Amino acid sequence: MDVDISRISFKNEKDINYLRYAGDHLLTRVIDLERRLALALLEKKFDEELLSVLTEDLQLLKKRFFSEKSERRAAAKDKPPSRRNKDRLLHNHRPIDSDLSQAECQLSYEEILHCDFPGTKDDEDGNSICPCGEGLLMPMVGAFEESGEIDVTDRVYAMKRHKRQKCKCTACGKIMTAKGPNKSIAGSRFSVAMAIQVADDKFHHHLPLNRQSEMMAARGLAVGTRTLYALTEHLMKLLEEIPAIIRSEIHAGRHIHIDESPMDILNPKTKGYVWSIS
């Protein structure tokens, strides 16, 4: 039975069953409205608490970014190299390693033997089979291709000596050299972990390169600011596809956050904003 509440006259209605049914219907509606009201009050309380938290976070962010104690620009000697010098650093590895001659003697040494040869398979006895498929790769006594690499582990800088085993095939006489470690810069003496650590300290923990250089010197490693800058540049080239992925995710959202940090515009005494959205 459908009940139209607006047409019910409780004073004139004589049908007891109809009135009882209408009363049950009204009671059901009251219970439903009370449930909706309780949910609305809970949502309002949640929104008020969320607004309070966001307001507090916003105040902390304003103090952090607009405080007069914010970090000043680095001195002129610690500025990134010019484009011409930067290109020279990116394509010539000697300037990166030029300041290591006095530091190497202060680092601990560790030898790592590499015996993984590309294109080879192991037999039942664990011997490496030459890619020619005819003979075994027999180690050449004292024959290694060595290269140095500075690595960092728990803020302890150490020189690791990589010894890439050389082997000669007993059948075809082919000489093979084991693969070495992965490098962010071909031929560099700095490990990938070292470059990642420098970039993480600079961009994640806001630790300028000149301070990192001072901290490394205190631990026995003399590395200049220009060298650390070149490491971050090479790491950027390896990760250059990530900004495009981040940009696509930002554009997929309904809202875009815009930075409101002020900066000098023409007149150093005049503060302004640069709205940049890519």
N, C-alpha and C positions, 0 to 999 in steps of 0.2 A: 504493500500500500504506500503510495507517495503522499507526503504531507506537505502542504503549502502553509508555512507558519504564518505568513502575512494574512491569510484568510480565515484563520481559526478564531472563533469567538468563544472564549472559555466560559463566559457568563451565560450564553444562550445555548451552547452545545449540550445535548442531552445524551448523546451516545457515549456510554462509559468506556467502551473498548477503544473508540476513536480517540477520546481524551487520554486514555492510558498510553496509547501508541504515540500520540503527539508529545506527551511528557517524556517518554523514553527517547524520542528523537531530539528533543531540546536538551536533555541531559547529555546525550552523546556529543552534541555540538559544543556544549559548555566545556566538556572534558577536552575536546580537541583544541578549542581556543586557549584553554589554560596551558596545554602542552606547548602550543606555538608561542605563547607569551613567555613561558619559561626558557625556551630555546632562544628567543630574541634577547632576553635579558642576559643570557650567558654569552651570546655573540657580542653584545654591547660591552660587557665587562672585558671580554678578550680584546676587543678593538681598543678600549681605553688603555689596557695594560701594554698592548703592542705600541700604541702611540706614545706612551710614556717612555718605553725603551728606545724607540727610534729617536725621540726628541733628545734623550740623554746622549745617545751615540752621535747625533748630529752636533751637539755642543762640543763633545770631545774631539770630533773631526775638525771643527772650526778652530779650536785651540791649537790643534796639531799643525794645521796647514797655514794658519794666518798669524801664528805667534811671532813676535819680534825675535825670538830666540831660534828661529828656523835656521837651518844651515846655510851659510853664505857660499858664494861661488868660490871655487878653488882658485889658488894663486895662479898667476900667468904661467909659471914654470910647470905647473901640473895640468895645464889645459891639454885636451886631446891634440895630437899632431895635426898639421895641415893636411889637406887632401893629397898633396904631392908626397909628403913624407909618409902619410898613411899607406898610400899605394906601394911605396918602397918597402914598408914593413910587411905588407901582406904578401909580396912576391919575393922578398929576399929574407931568408931565415937567419942570416948571420946577425943582424942587429938585435934579434930577439934573444940570442944566446951570447951576445958579446959581453954581458955583465955577469957571467957565470964562472969565469976563470978563478976568481978568488973564493967563490962560495962553494965550489965542488969539494974542496978539501975539508970543509966543515960538516958535510952531510954524511950520514951513515950509508953504507953500500949494501946492496942485495943483488945477488945474481939469480936470474930466472932463465932456465933452459927451455927452449921451445923445440918440440919434436913433432909438430903437426905439419905434415907436408900436403900441399894441395894435390888433389887427383889421385891419391894413393889409397890402398886398402890394406888391412892387416890379415895375415894368414892365421892359422890355428895356433901358432906359437907366439903370436903378437908381433911378428916382424912386418915391416912396411914393404909392400910390393910396389915396384916401380910402375909408373903409368904405362910403360911399354908392355907390361904384362909378362916379361920374360925373366926378370931377376929381382933380387931383393936389394933394398937400400941399406948399405952397410955404412955406419958412422965413420967419418974420416977423422982420425985421431988429431985432436988439437985444431981442427978446422971449424971455425965459427965465423959468422958475420955479426959483429957486435955493434950496438948502438946504445947510447945513454938516454935515459928518460927520467925527468924529475917528477915524482909523484907525491901526493899528500895523503896521509892516513891519520885521522884524529889529530890534525894540526901538527903533525910531526913530518917535516919535509925530509925526504930521503932520495938519494940517487939510486935508481934501479938499473943494473947492468943487464940488458937483454942479450942473451947468447942464442942466436938462431943456428941450430945444428945444420951442418952441411953433410950430405950423403952422396955416395957414388954408386950407381947401379953396377952390379957384377956382370951383367950381360952386355948392355949397350954403352956403358961407361958414362952415362948421363949424370951430371952433378945437379942436385937440387938443394935449395935452401928452405928451411922451415919458415912458416909465416910468423910475423912478429905481431906486436900488439896493435890495436886500432889507434889511429892518431887523428886529432882534429886538424892538424897541419902536417902535411907530408914532410918528413925529415926533421920535425921539431923535437926538441928535447923536453917538452912539457906534455904530460899525459892529458887525456880527455877529462879525467876527474879534476885535474888542476884547473883547467879552463872553466869547468862547471862551477867549481868552488869560488873562483874569482867573480864570475858573473852573479852567482847567488848572493855573495856578500855585498856586491855593489847595488844590484837592483832590488833584491828582496829584503836585505837587512840594512840598506842605505849606508853602506860603509864605503867611503870614497877610496879610489885606487891609491892615493898617496898614503892613506892610513894603512891600507893592506900592505903596501910596500914596507912601511915602518914595522909592522907586525912580523912580516917575513924576515926582515933583517934581524929582529930580536931573536929569531929562532935559527939563525945561521944561514939564511938564504938571501942574497943581495939581488933583488930584481927591481928594475926601474918601473916607473909609472907607464912609460910608453910601451914597454913589453907587455904589461898587464892589459893595457888598452887594446893592443894587437890581438891578444888571446880572445878577448870578448868579441872583437870584430869577426874573427874566424868562426867562433861559436855561433854568431848571428847568421852567418852564411849557411851553416848546417841546419838552422831552425827557421829559415826564411819563409817556409810554407805555413808556419803556425799563425802568423798575423792574419793571413787570408781566411783561415778557418775560424779564428776568433771574430773577425769582421762579419762573416756570414752568420754566426750565431747571434751577434748583436743585432744585425738587421732583421733577424727572424722574430725578435721580441716586439712587444707593443710599445715599450718606452726605451729611451736611450739616455744614459747618465752623461751629463756634461760637467767637466771640471771647471770650477770657478776660481782657481788660484789666480791672484792678480800678478801683473808683471809691468815692468817699465815700458812706456810707449813714448818714443822720441825724447821727450824731456824726462830725465831720470827722476825728477820730483813728482811726475804725474803717473799715477797708477791706473791701469785699465785692465780689460779682459780681452782675451782672444778666444772666440768661440770657434772651435774646430771640430767638425763632424765629418768622418770619412765614410 
